[in-house]
Amino acid sequence: MKILEYDEVGGDQVLELNVRCFGWFLSPNEVKNIRKVDKRVPEYFAFYAVERNEVLSQVGIVTVDTECTSGKEKVGFIWGVCTRPDAARSGLAMKLMKEAHDRLSGENIRYSFLVTGKSLVAYNLYNELGYKDFASSYWGLRECKSLSKSNSKITLSSKIKNNELVEIFTKYSKGLYGFVHRPENFLQVRNAWTWMPQSKVHVFKDKKSSIGYALVGKEKDILKIRELCCPNKKDISRCIRALELKLKPKYMLSEWTAGIHQINMLGQIGFKPLGSYATLMVKDLKQKHSIKKIQRLYGVKEGKFQMTPVDEY
Ligand SMILES: CC(C)(COP(=O)(O)OP(=O)(O)OC[C@H]1O[C@@H](n2cnc3c(N)ncnc32)[C@H](O)[C@@H]1OP(=O)(O)O)[C@@H](O)C(=O)NCCC(=O)NCCS
């Protein structure tokens, strides 16, 4: 078995592998676009287990700046772990994951993160490799009761000024840890990874000033909130109400990771937290820090850890 990089294997075989394993159309054009817009992607893009010229297994890595109590920490984030079904259970993913860890350690990176489901067989793989559950993911479900007319002055706009979203997010995430450092083009980056559902942006305006934004997708009468960002907590319920009035969903569904700041916030305005199988896992590549210590570094217990679905790879 050889381990080769993206440019050494056929882009068409990579596409086939990702369609088989995830139903993800990772075409050569899509790879080109991801490489163009996402500066967190390494030069080699991803690497592959190859036997007799057949691409059998894949692991991808990005490196992301996070914030923890000791300052900025560059971490690895693993994506796209998969093995062709007819080559499964022969140790390929395990070998590629070890290669990923060697590459990250070679860059002096300490922590490797990934998102998975506790209901997936991959969860066993990550456990065997020493990954630990770092933070849980919750759904927040809210039934929207019919609304009386509101005298709220908040309006919704889909026009975004230059760095407006990152500026709002930076204000919002002050004092929080985790995935708080975003590139200016973060929405373009998100949209380049097409496994991620595309989101529409609504900027909340109070008179002329922008007081927050939401990234949402609407399916029939369900509004999925992928990110809600209001630097001033007092604005949250008015913004949710403005969304409700404008888009008239029957249900709102929000997903968030661990942050008690988010759970409390949304709980107060009628979102019921529902635990899920999704989990954010971490491995200390130097094998020195316990999971509790890493959680402390990122303020998980105090509810200061920030991550939303748009930070996932
Ligand atoms: C998860 C996946 C990548 C594993 O690939 P693989 O090459 O078959 O894995 P390996 O042979 O290296 O297995 C390593 C370990 O993973 C676990 N594992 C893998 N397949 C498993 C299965 N079907 N049932 C239970 N555990 C399994 C085991 O702990 C295994 O070690 P063992 O064989 O010594 O018991 C593969 O099943 C896959 O592509 N699944 C679909 C895509 C996916 O869910 N990716 C993960 C997204 S987070």
The ligand as an ORCA input file, in Angstrom:
! r2SCAN-3c Opt
* xyz 0 1
  C     -14.923      4.608      9.179
  C     -14.104      4.083      8.014
  C     -13.295      5.236      7.449
  C     -13.148      3.009      8.539
  O     -12.254      2.685      7.507
  P     -11.449      1.310      7.471
  O     -10.305      1.487      6.526
  O     -12.383      0.184      7.212
  O     -10.944      1.226      8.974
  P      -9.769      0.325      9.544
  O      -9.732     -0.990      8.840
  O      -8.512      1.111      9.574
  O     -10.300      0.068     11.023
  C      -9.701      0.647     12.137
  C     -10.619      0.510     13.340
  O     -11.844      1.212     13.124
  C     -12.917      0.499     13.738
  N     -13.843      0.008     12.693
  C     -13.703      0.104     11.358
  N     -14.764     -0.459     10.731
  C     -15.590     -0.925     11.706
  C     -16.838     -1.603     11.683
  N     -17.447     -1.916     10.534
  N     -17.402     -1.902     12.866
  C     -16.814     -1.592     14.037
  N     -15.598     -0.964     14.110
  C     -14.994     -0.642     12.960
  C     -12.298     -0.665     14.473
  O     -11.948     -0.191     15.747
  C     -11.082     -0.913     13.634
  O     -10.071     -1.570     14.316
  P     -10.043     -3.200     14.304
  O     -10.225     -3.628     12.887
  O      -8.694     -3.510     14.864
  O     -11.175     -3.619     15.179
  C     -15.018      3.450      6.926
  O     -15.907      2.564      7.550
  C     -15.840      4.457      6.126
  O     -15.386      4.965      5.115
  N     -17.084      4.732      6.560
  C     -17.997      5.620      5.814
  C     -17.569      7.069      5.867
  C     -17.514      7.593      7.290
  O     -18.419      7.397      8.089
  N     -16.397      8.312      7.599
  C     -16.186      8.893      8.902
  C     -16.747     10.241      8.975
  S     -16.465     10.986     10.561
*
